Amino acid sequence: MACLNRRPSVLIVEDDMLVALSMASFLQDECDAETHVARSVALAESAPLDLVDFAFLDVNVIDGDTYRLARRLCRAHVPFVFVSASNPANVPGDLREARFLAKPCPADAIAGALKSSLERARQNQLA
């Protein structure tokens, strides 16, 4: 969960490396985020979730969909957003409340998703 005393750690699961690196660079510059890019579910699942504050998930990556990872993030109380060209109607029912940004997605929507999530986490920590 987001920490008040350090840069936010953001996991980006995206198999198009140009998109992933663009997102990472933008989030580093715009949100002072520490970013970690994984192009597959297998790589993303090896990430220690206790060190992740937020995640951006493409739905379909090279080794399958990210729904199982999304459920793991939910159990760990790590907020995430789907960023995908997939149809949001195909998201399983238990994950439908997750925010979904359709590709192509403007950079300010990506930054806004991270900033609003971190702000909610800060308010919860202060309460």
DRENLOLUM-628770 format. One record per residue: residue number from 1; residue in one letter; x negated, y negated, z negated of N, C-alpha, C, O in turn. Coordinates in nm, 4 decimals. Layout:
// DRENLOLUM-628770
[pt NUM,'A',[X,Y,Z],[X,Y,Z],[X,Y,Z],[X,Y,Z]]
...
***
This chain:
// DRENLOLUM-628770
[pt 1,'M',[-0.0833,0.1183,0.0000],[0.0000,0.0000,0.0000],[-0.0878,-0.1246,0.0000],[-0.2023,-0.1211,-0.0451]]
[pt 2,'A',[-0.0354,-0.2298,0.0487],[-0.1139,-0.3524,0.0650],[-0.1729,-0.3990,-0.0673],[-0.1082,-0.3943,-0.1719]]
[pt 3,'C',[-0.2935,-0.4424,-0.0596],[-0.3663,-0.4894,-0.1782],[-0.3864,-0.6402,-0.1686],[-0.4166,-0.6931,-0.0617]]
[pt 4,'L',[-0.3698,-0.7075,-0.2796],[-0.3855,-0.8528,-0.2812],[-0.5312,-0.8969,-0.2755],[-0.5601,-1.0115,-0.2408]]
[pt 5,'N',[-0.6220,-0.8078,-0.3088],[-0.7602,-0.8493,-0.3282],[-0.8551,-0.8140,-0.2142],[-0.9764,-0.8274,-0.2301]]
[pt 6,'R',[-0.8038,-0.7698,-0.1009],[-0.8920,-0.7341,0.0099],[-0.8204,-0.7539,0.1436],[-0.6995,-0.7762,0.1494]]
[pt 7,'R',[-0.8988,-0.7450,0.2494],[-0.8407,-0.7536,0.3835],[-0.7465,-0.6356,0.4050],[-0.7743,-0.5256,0.3573]]
[pt 8,'P',[-0.6361,-0.6561,0.4756],[-0.5463,-0.5434,0.5023],[-0.6120,-0.4426,0.5962],[-0.6803,-0.4797,0.6917]]
[pt 9,'S',[-0.5904,-0.3169,0.5678],[-0.6419,-0.2078,0.6497],[-0.5278,-0.1571,0.7379],[-0.4247,-0.1123,0.6878]]
[pt 10,'V',[-0.5472,-0.1646,0.8692],[-0.4405,-0.1323,0.9646],[-0.4832,-0.0159,1.0531],[-0.5894,-0.0186,1.1152]]
[pt 11,'L',[-0.3990,0.0856,1.0574],[-0.4181,0.2010,1.1451],[-0.3397,0.1762,1.2735],[-0.2207,0.1452,1.2690]]
[pt 12,'I',[-0.4058,0.1898,1.3869],[-0.3421,0.1763,1.5173],[-0.3523,0.3114,1.5870],[-0.4621,0.3587,1.6164]]
[pt 13,'V',[-0.2371,0.3734,1.6134],[-0.2353,0.5008,1.6843],[-0.1840,0.4722,1.8253],[-0.0652,0.4476,1.8463]]
[pt 14,'E',[-0.2754,0.4762,1.9200],[-0.2466,0.4369,2.0591],[-0.3449,0.5082,2.1500],[-0.4659,0.4990,2.1293]]
[pt 15,'D',[-0.2948,0.5795,2.2510],[-0.3849,0.6542,2.3380],[-0.4385,0.5742,2.4562],[-0.5325,0.6182,2.5224]]
[pt 16,'D',[-0.3813,0.4595,2.4834],[-0.4368,0.3711,2.5860],[-0.5393,0.2824,2.5167],[-0.5036,0.1894,2.4444]]
[pt 17,'M',[-0.6661,0.3116,2.5392],[-0.7711,0.2435,2.4635],[-0.7771,0.0937,2.4910],[-0.8161,0.0169,2.4030]]
[pt 18,'L',[-0.7393,0.0507,2.6108],[-0.7371,-0.0929,2.6386],[-0.6333,-0.1617,2.5507],[-0.6595,-0.2677,2.4939]]
[pt 19,'V',[-0.5162,-0.1013,2.5401],[-0.4107,-0.1560,2.4538],[-0.4558,-0.1523,2.3080],[-0.4397,-0.2503,2.2353]]
[pt 20,'A',[-0.5117,-0.0403,2.2656],[-0.5545,-0.0245,2.1257],[-0.6613,-0.1263,2.0883],[-0.6528,-0.1896,1.9830]]
[pt 21,'L',[-0.7606,-0.1423,2.1730],[-0.8684,-0.2356,2.1411],[-0.8208,-0.3803,2.1473],[-0.8678,-0.4648,2.0710]]
[pt 22,'S',[-0.7282,-0.4088,2.2374],[-0.6706,-0.5440,2.2420],[-0.5935,-0.5741,2.1143],[-0.6068,-0.6819,2.0565]]
[pt 23,'M',[-0.5120,-0.4766,2.0705],[-0.4375,-0.4948,1.9448],[-0.5335,-0.5126,1.8284],[-0.5159,-0.6018,1.7454]]
[pt 24,'A',[-0.6346,-0.4277,1.8227],[-0.7299,-0.4338,1.7115],[-0.7995,-0.5689,1.7071],[-0.8103,-0.6302,1.6009]]
[pt 25,'S',[-0.8462,-0.6148,1.8211],[-0.9161,-0.7432,1.8266],[-0.8236,-0.8578,1.7850],[-0.8629,-0.9460,1.7086]]
[pt 26,'F',[-0.7022,-0.8552,1.8355],[-0.6062,-0.9597,1.8015],[-0.5766,-0.9601,1.6518],[-0.5750,-1.0665,1.5899]]
[pt 27,'L',[-0.5531,-0.8423,1.5925],[-0.5207,-0.8345,1.4499],[-0.6389,-0.8750,1.3624],[-0.6203,-0.9333,1.2556]]
[pt 28,'Q',[-0.7594,-0.8445,1.4072],[-0.8781,-0.8881,1.3337],[-0.8875,-1.0402,1.3338],[-0.9152,-1.1020,1.2310]]
[pt 29,'D',[-0.8642,-1.0994,1.4502],[-0.8757,-1.2450,1.4627],[-0.7589,-1.3185,1.3982],[-0.7788,-1.4160,1.3256]]
[pt 30,'E',[-0.6383,-1.2723,1.4244],[-0.5179,-1.3445,1.3830],[-0.4778,-1.3172,1.2381],[-0.4235,-1.4050,1.1711]]
[pt 31,'C',[-0.5044,-1.1956,1.1896],[-0.4559,-1.1561,1.0568],[-0.5683,-1.1174,0.9621],[-0.5422,-1.0731,0.8502]]
[pt 32,'D',[-0.6933,-1.1336,1.0051],[-0.8086,-1.0942,0.9245],[-0.7958,-0.9498,0.8771],[-0.8278,-0.9173,0.7628]]
[pt 33,'A',[-0.7485,-0.8641,0.9671],[-0.7262,-0.7242,0.9326],[-0.8481,-0.6394,0.9660],[-0.9208,-0.6661,1.0616]]
[pt 34,'E',[-0.8678,-0.5374,0.8852],[-0.9648,-0.4330,0.9158],[-0.8863,-0.3271,0.9926],[-0.7875,-0.2747,0.9411]]
[pt 35,'T',[-0.9280,-0.2949,1.1139],[-0.8498,-0.2046,1.1969],[-0.9213,-0.0720,1.2196],[-1.0441,-0.0651,1.2248]]
[pt 36,'H',[-0.8411,0.0325,1.2329],[-0.8888,0.1677,1.2605],[-0.8030,0.2216,1.3737],[-0.6807,0.2280,1.3616]]
[pt 37,'V',[-0.8663,0.2602,1.4835],[-0.7947,0.3068,1.6012],[-0.8074,0.4583,1.6129],[-0.9162,0.5142,1.5994]]
[pt 38,'A',[-0.6939,0.5236,1.6384],[-0.6911,0.6670,1.6649],[-0.6113,0.6881,1.7928],[-0.5012,0.6350,1.8070]]
[pt 39,'R',[-0.6663,0.7651,1.8855],[-0.5926,0.7865,2.0101],[-0.5108,0.9145,2.0091],[-0.4471,0.9479,2.1089]]
[pt 40,'S',[-0.5117,0.9862,1.8981],[-0.4330,1.1092,1.8879],[-0.3744,1.1216,1.7475],[-0.4205,1.0581,1.6527]]
[pt 41,'V',[-0.2728,1.2044,1.7375],[-0.2126,1.2322,1.6070],[-0.3148,1.3011,1.5176],[-0.3250,1.2701,1.3989]]
[pt 42,'A',[-0.3898,1.3939,1.5742],[-0.4894,1.4672,1.4946],[-0.5908,1.3728,1.4312],[-0.6233,1.3869,1.3133]]
[pt 43,'L',[-0.6404,1.2775,1.5078],[-0.7356,1.1805,1.4512],[-0.6687,1.0933,1.3460],[-0.7273,1.0664,1.2411]]
[pt 44,'A',[-0.5471,1.0491,1.3732],[-0.4755,0.9632,1.2780],[-0.4464,1.0370,1.1482],[-0.4559,0.9785,1.0403]]
[pt 45,'E',[-0.4114,1.1640,1.1575],[-0.3784,1.2402,1.0366],[-0.4996,1.2671,0.9496],[-0.4856,1.3034,0.8328]]
[pt 46,'S',[-0.6179,1.2498,1.0052],[-0.7381,1.2681,0.9229],[-0.7706,1.1420,0.8428],[-0.8591,1.1441,0.7573]]
[pt 47,'A',[-0.7006,1.0339,0.8698],[-0.7247,0.9089,0.7968],[-0.6714,0.9199,0.6543],[-0.5606,0.9695,0.6335]]
[pt 48,'P',[-0.7484,0.8745,0.5567],[-0.6986,0.8747,0.4184],[-0.5928,0.7649,0.4005],[-0.6253,0.6462,0.4015]]
[pt 49,'L',[-0.4683,0.8046,0.3843],[-0.3591,0.7075,0.3807],[-0.3631,0.6162,0.2598],[-0.3016,0.5096,0.2614]]
[pt 50,'D',[-0.4335,0.6551,0.1555],[-0.4431,0.5664,0.0397],[-0.5271,0.4426,0.0710],[-0.5288,0.3476,-0.0072]]
[pt 51,'L',[-0.5970,0.4432,0.1854],[-0.6759,0.3274,0.2264],[-0.6091,0.2484,0.3386],[-0.6650,0.1495,0.3861]]
[pt 52,'V',[-0.4892,0.2911,0.3818],[-0.4176,0.2254,0.4905],[-0.3039,0.1427,0.4316],[-0.2240,0.1919,0.3518]]
[pt 53,'D',[-0.2983,0.0156,0.4726],[-0.1933,-0.0738,0.4256],[-0.0754,-0.0831,0.5223],[0.0365,-0.1151,0.4823]]
[pt 54,'F',[-0.1015,-0.0552,0.6483],[0.0020,-0.0708,0.7509],[-0.0409,0.0091,0.8727],[-0.1601,0.0316,0.8937]]
[pt 55,'A',[0.0567,0.0527,0.9542],[0.0235,0.1264,1.0767],[0.1127,0.0834,1.1921],[0.2311,0.0545,1.1751]]
[pt 56,'F',[0.0527,0.0803,1.3083],[0.1249,0.0632,1.4349],[0.1161,0.1963,1.5069],[0.0065,0.2472,1.5306]]
[pt 57,'L',[0.2317,0.2536,1.5422],[0.2350,0.3854,1.6037],[0.2961,0.3809,1.7425],[0.4118,0.3417,1.7581]]
[pt 58,'D',[0.2198,0.4205,1.8434],[0.2795,0.4506,1.9723],[0.3531,0.5828,1.9505],[0.3027,0.6690,1.8785]]
[pt 59,'V',[0.4684,0.6008,2.0093],[0.5456,0.7233,1.9855],[0.4783,0.8442,2.0495],[0.4605,0.9468,1.9839]]
[pt 60,'N',[0.4411,0.8335,2.1759],[0.3817,0.9461,2.2481],[0.2349,0.9180,2.2772],[0.2004,0.8250,2.3500]]
[pt 61,'V',[0.1492,1.0014,2.2180],[0.0054,0.9899,2.2407],[-0.0450,1.1206,2.3006],[0.0347,1.2105,2.3273]]
[pt 62,'I',[-0.1742,1.1327,2.3218],[-0.2279,1.2435,2.4010],[-0.1981,1.3826,2.3452],[-0.1937,1.4789,2.4217]]
[pt 63,'D',[-0.1779,1.3954,2.2164],[-0.1515,1.5287,2.1612],[-0.0107,1.5426,2.1013],[0.0122,1.6286,2.0163]]
[pt 64,'G',[0.0817,1.4595,2.1448],[0.2205,1.4747,2.1001],[0.2786,1.3453,2.0467],[0.2231,1.2371,2.0660]]
[pt 65,'D',[0.3927,1.3590,1.9784],[0.4570,1.2393,1.9231],[0.4074,1.2126,1.7809],[0.3488,1.2995,1.7162]]
[pt 66,'T',[0.4323,1.0913,1.7345],[0.3814,1.0480,1.6037],[0.4866,1.0574,1.4931],[0.4680,0.9991,1.3863]]
[pt 67,'Y',[0.5952,1.1284,1.5160],[0.7028,1.1335,1.4162],[0.6585,1.1999,1.2861],[0.6937,1.1525,1.1781]]
[pt 68,'R',[0.5825,1.3082,1.2945],[0.5351,1.3741,1.1716],[0.4447,1.2797,1.0920],[0.4526,1.2733,0.9694]]
[pt 69,'L',[0.3589,1.2065,1.1635],[0.2729,1.1080,1.0978],[0.3572,0.9979,1.0350],[0.3279,0.9539,0.9238]]
[pt 70,'A',[0.4611,0.9527,1.1041],[0.5496,0.8490,1.0498],[0.6135,0.8967,0.9194],[0.6248,0.8200,0.8238]]
[pt 71,'R',[0.6546,1.0213,0.9158],[0.7136,1.0759,0.7916],[0.6100,1.0798,0.6806],[0.6415,1.0514,0.5650]]
[pt 72,'R',[0.4867,1.1146,0.7146],[0.3794,1.1162,0.6145],[0.3545,0.9751,0.5617],[0.3334,0.9564,0.4419]]
[pt 73,'L',[0.3571,0.8759,0.6506],[0.3414,0.7371,0.6078],[0.4556,0.6964,0.5148],[0.4331,0.6285,0.4146]]
[pt 74,'C',[0.5771,0.7374,0.5477],[0.6926,0.7068,0.4603],[0.6714,0.7649,0.3211],[0.6928,0.6967,0.2209]]
[pt 75,'R',[0.6295,0.8907,0.3151],[0.6084,0.9556,0.1842],[0.4992,0.8852,0.1042],[0.5039,0.8820,-0.0187]]
[pt 76,'A',[0.4000,0.8285,0.1749],[0.2895,0.7586,0.1089],[0.3222,0.6111,0.0852],[0.2387,0.5368,0.0337]]
[pt 77,'H',[0.4431,0.5682,0.1222],[0.4869,0.4285,0.1062],[0.3992,0.3308,0.1849],[0.3725,0.2192,0.1404]]
[pt 78,'V',[0.3552,0.3758,0.3030],[0.2774,0.2900,0.3927],[0.3718,0.2403,0.5018],[0.4240,0.3206,0.5791]]
[pt 79,'P',[0.3946,0.1096,0.5093],[0.4836,0.0570,0.6132],[0.4221,0.0740,0.7520],[0.3002,0.0714,0.7686]]
[pt 80,'F',[0.5090,0.0914,0.8503],[0.4632,0.1079,0.9875],[0.5677,0.0541,1.0837],[0.6829,0.0302,1.0475]]
[pt 81,'V',[0.5235,0.0359,1.2077],[0.6101,-0.0065,1.3169],[0.5785,0.0820,1.4361],[0.4618,0.1062,1.4670]]
[pt 82,'F',[0.6820,0.1303,1.5030],[0.6610,0.1963,1.6312],[0.6406,0.0874,1.7366],[0.7166,-0.0092,1.7415]]
[pt 83,'V',[0.5390,0.1026,1.8203],[0.5148,0.0131,1.9329],[0.5039,0.1046,2.0542],[0.4023,0.1712,2.0739]]
[pt 84,'S',[0.6094,0.1073,2.1352],[0.6150,0.2104,2.2371],[0.7020,0.1710,2.3554],[0.7911,0.0867,2.3444]]
[pt 85,'A',[0.6740,0.2338,2.4682],[0.7597,0.2197,2.5859],[0.8681,0.3271,2.5853],[0.9528,0.3302,2.6745]]
[pt 86,'S',[0.8659,0.4145,2.4858],[0.9680,0.5187,2.4731],[1.1029,0.4573,2.4403],[1.1120,0.3423,2.3973]]
[pt 87,'N',[1.2057,0.5349,2.4610],[1.3409,0.4903,2.4301],[1.3636,0.4970,2.2789],[1.3521,0.6050,2.2209]]
[pt 88,'P',[1.3955,0.3849,2.2136],[1.4173,0.3875,2.0685],[1.5328,0.4782,2.0267],[1.5385,0.5210,1.9114]]
[pt 89,'A',[1.6238,0.5077,2.1176],[1.7355,0.5977,2.0854],[1.6871,0.7410,2.0628],[1.7597,0.8218,2.0051]]
[pt 90,'N',[1.5661,0.7733,2.1073],[1.5123,0.9082,2.0894],[1.4393,0.9270,1.9565],[1.3949,1.0375,1.9255]]
[pt 91,'V',[1.4268,0.8214,1.8791],[1.3630,0.8324,1.7475],[1.4534,0.9173,1.6584],[1.5738,0.8925,1.6525]]
[pt 92,'P',[1.3979,1.0170,1.5888],[1.4804,1.1009,1.5015],[1.5569,1.0180,1.3981],[1.5113,0.9120,1.3552]]
[pt 93,'G',[1.6714,1.0676,1.3599],[1.7605,0.9956,1.2687],[1.6948,0.9503,1.1399],[1.7227,0.8405,1.0917]]
[pt 94,'D',[1.6076,1.0331,1.0830],[1.5459,0.9970,0.9555],[1.4431,0.8853,0.9694],[1.3959,0.8318,0.8691]]
[pt 95,'L',[1.4080,0.8496,1.0931],[1.3099,0.7425,1.1162],[1.3707,0.6212,1.1859],[1.2989,0.5269,1.2194]]
[pt 96,'R',[1.5000,0.6223,1.2077],[1.5643,0.5155,1.2855],[1.5613,0.3796,1.2171],[1.5784,0.2776,1.2840]]
[pt 97,'E',[1.5403,0.3750,1.0878],[1.5345,0.2455,1.0194],[1.3996,0.1770,1.0371],[1.3842,0.0597,1.0032]]
[pt 98,'A',[1.3024,0.2501,1.0900],[1.1707,0.1904,1.1142],[1.1818,0.0863,1.2249],[1.2593,0.1012,1.3194]]
[pt 99,'R',[1.1037,-0.0178,1.2110],[1.1021,-0.1213,1.3139],[1.0431,-0.0635,1.4424],[0.9506,0.0177,1.4381]]
[pt 100,'F',[1.0971,-0.1057,1.5563],[1.0537,-0.0558,1.6864],[1.0297,-0.1750,1.7777],[1.1223,-0.2505,1.8075]]
[pt 101,'L',[0.9064,-0.1918,1.8219],[0.8718,-0.2966,1.9173],[0.8516,-0.2315,2.0534],[0.7706,-0.1399,2.0678]]
[pt 102,'A',[0.9255,-0.2790,2.1530],[0.9166,-0.2221,2.2870],[0.7969,-0.2791,2.3623],[0.7732,-0.3999,2.3612]]
[pt 103,'K',[0.7220,-0.1908,2.4277],[0.6120,-0.2336,2.5137],[0.6705,-0.2778,2.6471],[0.7702,-0.2210,2.6917]]
[pt 104,'P',[0.6123,-0.3755,2.7105],[0.5030,-0.4584,2.6591],[0.5534,-0.5508,2.5499],[0.6627,-0.6068,2.5585]]
[pt 105,'C',[0.4733,-0.5649,2.4496],[0.5134,-0.6397,2.3305],[0.4259,-0.7637,2.3158],[0.3035,-0.7547,2.3255]]
[pt 106,'P',[0.4875,-0.8789,2.2926],[0.4054,-0.9994,2.2744],[0.3190,-0.9894,2.1486],[0.3606,-0.9339,2.0469]]
[pt 107,'A',[0.2004,-1.0435,2.1580],[0.1055,-1.0381,2.0463],[0.1617,-1.1010,1.9203],[0.1339,-1.0534,1.8102]]
[pt 108,'D',[0.2405,-1.2074,1.9340],[0.2934,-1.2714,1.8133],[0.3927,-1.1811,1.7402],[0.4071,-1.1929,1.6185]]
[pt 109,'A',[0.4617,-1.0910,1.8112],[0.5519,-0.9963,1.7447],[0.4721,-0.8933,1.6648],[0.5139,-0.8514,1.5569]]
[pt 110,'I',[0.3581,-0.8534,1.7183],[0.2712,-0.7586,1.6477],[0.2160,-0.8233,1.5214],[0.2216,-0.7642,1.4135]]
[pt 111,'A',[0.1634,-0.9433,1.5344],[0.1116,-1.0149,1.4166],[0.2235,-1.0410,1.3172],[0.2035,-1.0268,1.1965]]
[pt 112,'G',[0.3399,-1.0786,1.3657],[0.4538,-1.1052,1.2775],[0.4953,-0.9835,1.1981],[0.5289,-0.9946,1.0802]]
[pt 113,'A',[0.4933,-0.8661,1.2618],[0.5294,-0.7426,1.1920],[0.4329,-0.7152,1.0775],[0.4748,-0.6792,0.9675]]
[pt 114,'L',[0.3044,-0.7323,1.1034],[0.2049,-0.7098,0.9986],[0.2170,-0.8145,0.8881],[0.2185,-0.7803,0.7699]]
[pt 115,'K',[0.2256,-0.9403,0.9258],[0.2313,-1.0474,0.8255],[0.3555,-1.0365,0.7377],[0.3464,-1.0565,0.6165]]
[pt 116,'S',[0.4710,-1.0053,0.7955],[0.5927,-0.9950,0.7141],[0.5860,-0.8751,0.6197],[0.6338,-0.8820,0.5065]]
[pt 117,'S',[0.5275,-0.7668,0.6659],[0.5131,-0.6495,0.5793],[0.4186,-0.6781,0.4631],[0.4466,-0.6417,0.3489]]
[pt 118,'L',[0.3073,-0.7429,0.4929],[0.2116,-0.7752,0.3867],[0.2707,-0.8742,0.2878],[0.2446,-0.8653,0.1678]]
[pt 119,'E',[0.3493,-0.9675,0.3365],[0.4137,-1.0640,0.2469],[0.5122,-0.9931,0.1538],[0.5173,-1.0229,0.0344]]
[pt 120,'R',[0.5902,-0.8997,0.2078],[0.6832,-0.8216,0.1226],[0.6059,-0.7435,0.0173],[0.6472,-0.7374,-0.0985]]
[pt 121,'A',[0.4940,-0.6838,0.0568],[0.4131,-0.6074,-0.0382],[0.3570,-0.6977,-0.1469],[0.3549,-0.6599,-0.2640]]
[pt 122,'R',[0.3122,-0.8153,-0.1095],[0.2591,-0.9102,-0.2098],[0.3681,-0.9514,-0.3081],[0.3444,-0.9565,-0.4288]]
[pt 123,'Q',[0.4863,-0.9804,-0.2572],[0.5966,-1.0177,-0.3452],[0.6329,-0.9043,-0.4391],[0.6634,-0.9283,-0.5559]]
[pt 124,'N',[0.6301,-0.7803,-0.3896],[0.6595,-0.6657,-0.4757],[0.5538,-0.6477,-0.5839],[0.5857,-0.6126,-0.6975]]
[pt 125,'Q',[0.4277,-0.6719,-0.5483],[0.3200,-0.6577,-0.6468],[0.3283,-0.7665,-0.7531],[0.2918,-0.7430,-0.8683]]
[pt 126,'L',[0.3755,-0.8845,-0.7164],[0.3849,-0.9949,-0.8118],[0.5094,-0.9854,-0.8996],[0.5164,-1.0471,-1.0059]]
[pt 127,'A',[0.6071,-0.9078,-0.8542],[0.7344,-0.8972,-0.9306],[0.7189,-0.8131,-1.0537],[0.8151,-0.7942,-1.1281]]
***
